[in-house]
Amino acid sequence: MSGTGSVDLNTEVLYKPFRDGLLLLNLGDQRIYYMNSIASRMWTLLLEHGTPSAVIRDLAVEYAADETLLQKDVEMVTLELVRTGLLKNC
């Protein structure tokens, strides 16, 4: 996946803030997932912007981090979210 591929929420996924992260339930496969605070921030930005490239830009500013380093992490998380069915490619 390049940093510009669009993603969207799977309509069978419910999510709610939990402790310092996010709790997700995929109704399709009845699995529950927990995201830590940084992964939940990526999730929120992915839903807001729809593209990993926009998430990378926002996180780089927010955390004063290098976009090149963030790209690998954001794309890895995005691919995993799509693989598990929590997000879908558009």
Secondary structure, 3 states (H helix, E strand, C coil): CCCCCCEEECCCEEEEEECCEEEEEECCCCEEEEECHHHHHHHHHHHHHCCHHHHHHHHHHHHCCCHHHHHHHHHHHHHHHHHCCCEEEC
